[in-house]
Amino acid sequence: MDNLVIEGGHPLSGTIRIHGAKNAALPILAASLLAEGKVTIRNVPRLLDIEVMLDILRDLGCKARHQDTVVTVETAVATSSHIPETLMRKMRSSVFLMGPLLARFGEVQLYQPGGCAIGERKIDLHLRGLAALGANIEEKGSRIVCSARRLKGAEISLDFPSVGATENIMMAAVLAQGRTTIIGAAREPEIQDLQQFLNEMGAQVQGAGTDMLTIDGVNSLRGCDFEVIPDRIVTGTVMVAAAATRGEVTLENTQPSHLTSLVHVLRRAGVQIEVGNDIINVGAYKRPLAVDRIVTSPYPAFPTDLQAQVMTLLSLADGVSLMKETVFEGRFKHVDELCRMGADIRVDLNNAFIRGVPQLYGTTVEATDLRAGAALVIAGLAAQGLTVVEQVHHIDRGYDRIEEMFRQIGGKITREVHRSKVCS
């Protein structure tokens, strides 16, 4: 497994362009199956999860190519609706293929998805939504078989605004007969991007960005050329890293309106932020201030995907902060690693009490999941001495060569590539 080696104590400085959003690109790639033709998707980052999704599409019979930041998918040649278990277990987002395959082929066979171990992430809302559209669902151990001659529109109410369930039901409903209404839908920007993509292909979807979506089914969809939105979590990660290292960074290709909650928190911490149309300037010239209480919750509230990164910043703040995690119960695994670097954090159930310290110190730490890994990279950039981050494959799931990204703005970070030895 590769390691990241970080020499801390150097303020980040300069300009960086943010890559496309993983959490928008993945469902859009899945949705490409709904159109029997050529789909071109731009601003797609080179990430482990993206490559797994493309491998799945190829296994289903599609022709898929990723060159620079452009993906082309030929979906007319797709022949299979059976997703291999080996690929399903590599990535949770493979579950996004359930709705499109069911809508196009009338059947899909898949397995319980894999992904980061950050708590219980059931797909019952996905299955319940598809069943409401008329799908027959059989669960045989880890194998799930869904079938339907023709999906029919329905009114579906979600108990929780699940992003994945909202998107899966959307994608299935665009080819269903009649109107589908999703009540209690998730409101994330990535859902708005998926709506725009589906409508570019000829779908009739309205309401993304609100808690109620309306989908009028159509008979077929066409290929299109589409550009994915910038990654708001990568944007936020760089903003927090600039603040933690007391640097000054300009971020280009951003959508500041997607990060209102983070901007509010950073300003409360004393970080100077200026916002333009697609540019964010971050400047931090002194020790950050504690923030009394932050609660993660579905969009537009503070995102769980930035909780670990902001906790790293608050571990260096002047005073005591409280972080309450309400989305995933297993998302404090970075706490022990931060404490090994000198942080003073106490966890009580889903609350983390962070008493800021003047300095973190480099050591060897382990990335236990994607966002925890990003938080440890920020800690290493801010710490005194050398930090080694292990299990980098978790980070590669959501950041396009994170070491190169931070080197662009002055980070002293390199990747140690460990190749497995072959016995002769």
N, C-alpha and C positions, 0 to 999 in steps of 0.2 A: 504494500500500500504506500502511496505517496505521502510525503510530509510537507508542510509549509514551514520555512525557517524565517523568523521575523526579528529584525534588529529594531527595537523600539526606541521611543524618545525623539522621533523626528516629526515635527509638525507637517501635516499634509498641506500641499500648496499647488495651485494650478487649475487647469480646466480639464473636464472629463465629459465624454458623451455617454449617456446611459443607453444600454442595449434594450431590445424588445422584451416584453413581459412574458415570462414562462407561463404564468397562470392564465394568460390570454391565448398564447400560441397553442397550448396543448388541447383545449376543447375545440379550437378552430381547426386544428389538424384532424381531430376526430370528426368534426362536422363536414369536412371535405368529402367524406364517404357518401354524403347525402346527394351529391351531384355526380351524375355519370358523365364526367368530362375532365378537363384540365383545370386545376386550381393553382394559382400562384400566390404565395404568401410571403410578404416582405418583412424585414426587420425581425427575423427569427434568430434568436441567439443559439450558439453552439453549446448545448448543455447535455448532460447525461440523460435527463428525462426526455428531451427532445429526440435524441438518437434512439432511445427505446421505443418511443411512439412511432418513429419512422420505420423501425424494424418490424413493429407489429403490422403497420400498414402494408409493408412489403410481404409479410407472411400471409396476409389476407388476399394477396394477388395484385395490389396496386404497384405502380411504378412511382418511386419517390426519390427525389434528389435534393440535396442540401448543398448549395454552393454559396460561399460567403455568408450573407444573411438572407438569402432567398431560397425558399423551398418550393419546388413544383411537385404536384401529386397528380398522377393520371389515375383516376378512380373508375373509369369505365371498365377496366380489365379486372376489377375486384371479383373474386370468385368464392371466397370463403367467409363464413360468419362465425368461425370457431377461433377464439383467441388462445394461443398456447399458454399453458400454465406457467412455463418457465419465464415467459416475457411478462405475464400478468404480475408475477411476484416481484418483479424488479421495480415496479412503479405503481403507486396508488392511482395516478391519473389515467391509467389504462381503463378504468371503469367508465370513462367518458365515452368509450366506443359502444357501450351497451345500447343507448338510445338510437344513434345513427344506424347501427347494424340491424336492429330490430325493425326500424322504419323502412330500411331499404330492402332487406332480404326476408323479413317476416320471421326471422329466428336469429338468436344469438346464443352461443355457448361460451361461457367464460368461467373464471375462478375468482375466489376472494383475492382482491388486489393487495400488493405489498406497499412499501414506502417507509417513511420515517416513523420510528416508534415514539410518538409523542402523545399517546393516549388512545382511548377507544374511538374508532372512526367507522362506525357501522354504515352499511349501505342500505339500511332498511327503508330510508326515505326515498332513495332511488327506486327500489323495487316496488314500494307502495304506489309511487307515482305512475310507473309503467303499468302496474296492474289496473289502476284507475282508467288508463287509456285502452284497456282491453287485453293486455298481455296475460298469457298463462305462464306462471312462474313455477318451476320445479327446482328445489334445492336438494342436491344429492351430495352430502358431505361438503367439500369445498367447491364443488362444481355447481354452477347455476345455469339452467336452460330456460330461456324466455322465448315464447312464440306467440304469433298473432297473425291471422290472415290479413286483417286491415285494422290498424289502430283507429280509434274513434275519440273525438274530442270530449273533454270532461272538465268539470270544475274540481281542482285539486288544491287542498289546503295543507300547507307545510307546518308542522309543529315547531320547527326551528328553521331560520333562514339559511339553509345549507346551500352553499355555492354550487357544489357538485350536483346535488339533486336538482336544483333549479335549472342548471345547464343541461343535464341529461333529459329532463322532461321537456325542456324547450326543443331540443334537437329531435326527439321522437315525435313531438306534436306537429312539427312543421309539415310533415307528410301525412298526418292523420286526417280522417274525414271529419269536417266540422270545426267548431271553435273549442279551444282549450283555454281555461283561465287558471293561472297559478296565483293563489292567495298566500301571503306571507313569504313571498319570494325574496331571495337575497338581492342586495342592491349594489354589489361591488362593480367597479369600473370594468372589470373583465367580462361581466355579464353584458354590460352595454356594448362592449366590443364584439362579443359573440352575436348579439342581436344585429349589429350593423353588418357583420359578415354574412349571416343568414339572409338578411334582406337584400344584400348585394347579389346573392344567388337566386333571388326570386321569392323568398319566403315573405310571410306577412306577420311580423312580430312587433308588438308595441308594448311600451311600459317599462323597459329596462331602466334601472336607476330608481324605480319606485318599488313598493312591496306588492304590486299586482301586475302580472304580465298577461297579455292577451295574444293568442296565437291562432290565426285562421289557417287551417291546413290547405296546402296546394297539392297538385298532382305530381309535380316534378320540379327539380331545381337544376340550375345551370352552373357551369364553372365561372370563376371570377378572378380578379386581380385585387389583392387586399393587403394593407399594411397594418401590422400589429402595433398597439399602443406601447409606449415606454414602460419599463418595469418599475412600478412605484416602490416595491420592496427593495430593489437594488438601489434606487434613488435614495430611499430612507437610510439604507445601510451606509452609503457614502457620506450622507449628511451627518450621521451620528459619528462616523469615524473622524470627520473633519473637526467636529466639536470635541471629541475625546482627546485628540492629539493637539488641541488648541491651534488649529490650522486655519487656512483661508482657501476655500475651494469654490469654483464655479462649475455648476452642473448644467449641461446642455441636453437637449432632447428629453425634456421632462414635462409632466403635466401637474403643475403645482396644486391644482384643485383636487387632485386625488390624495393629497397628503396634508390636508388641513389640520387633522388631529395631531400629527407629528409636529408640524410647524408650531402649533400652539404649545405643545409640551416643551420643545426646545427653547422657545422664547421664554417660557417660565423658568427654564434652567439658566437663563442669562445668555443664550447664544444669539448672535445677531444674524438675522435672515432677511434677505431682500428677494422678492419674487417678481419675475417678469412673465411674459406670455408662455415661454417654454424654457426659461432659465431660472435657476435658483442659486443665489450667492449665500454661502455660509461662512461666518467668521466667528472664531472663539479665541479670546485673548486673555482669559483668566480662568481660574478654577470654576467649574459649573456649580450652580446652586441646586440644592435638593428640591425635588418636586413632591409635595406632601402625599398625593394619591393619584395613581394612574390605574384605570380599569380597562382591560381588553374586552372587546365586544365586537359583534359583526359591524361591517361598514354601515354608516360613516364614522363610527366610533373608533377608538384607538385599536390598530390591528394587532392580533396575536403574533403575526409574522415579524413584527418589529419589537416585541417585548424583550427578547434576549439582548438585542443590540442596545436598546435604551437602558436596560439594567446595567450593562457594562459602563455606560456613561455615568449613571447615577452612583455606581460604586466608587467613582472619583469625585463625587460632588461634596459640597460643604453642607453637612446636615444629614437628616434621616428621611428617606423616601419610602413609600409603600407602593408595591406593584401587586395588583390583584388580577389573576388569570381566570377568566370565566369560560374560555372556549375549549381548551384542551387540558385535561387533568395531569398529563405527563410532560408538561412543558417547562419544568424547572431543572432539567438535567444539567444545564450549564452552570448552575449555582456552585456545585462542588468544585468544578474546574476553575471558576473565577476565584473562589476562596483559596485555592492552591496558589493563586497568583497574588494573594494578599488582600482580597476583598473581604468585607465584613457583612455577610448576608445571612439572615435567618429565615427559614421557611416554616410556615405554619399552615398546613393544608394547601389552599390555593392562594395564600398571601405570602409575599416576600418582603421582609423588612430590610432595607439597605442602608447601612450606616457608612457614609462616604469616608474613604481614606485618601490621604494626600498622594499616594503613589501605588501602582501595581508593579509587580516584579516578574520578569520572564522566567518561565519554566516549561516543562513538557506537559501538554494538555491534550485531551481527546475530544474531537468533534463527535457528539453523540447523535446529532441530526443536523439538517440543513441550516436552520437559523441559529442554533447553538454554535455551530461551527463559525458562522459569520461573526457572532458576538466575540468568540475567542480570538479571531483575527484582529478585530478592533482592539481588544484588550492587549494583544501582542504589539500592535502599532503604538499604543499609548504607554506601554510598560517600560520600565528600566531594565536593560539587558536583553538577553536572547530568549525568544519563545519558539517552541516547536509545537505545531498543531498536527496531530495525527488523525488518521481516518478522513482524509481530505475528500474521498469520493462522495461523502455526504454533501459537502460544500459545492462540488462540481455539478450537483443536481440542479442548482439554481443560480449559479454565478458563472459567467463565461470567463474562465481563466482569471480568477480573482486576484492572483498574484500580479498579472500583467495590468489589471485594472488599477490596483493601488500603486504600482510602480509609475504609472503615468502621472501621478500627482505626488511623487516623492517618497512613497513608502519603500522601506528597505525590506523587501520580501522576495524570497526565492522558493522554488519547488524542488524538493529532492525526489527524484523518480527512482522507485525501487522496483527492479525487474525480478520476477521469480526465476530462481535458478533451475536449470534443466539438468537432471542427472544423466550422465552418459553410461 
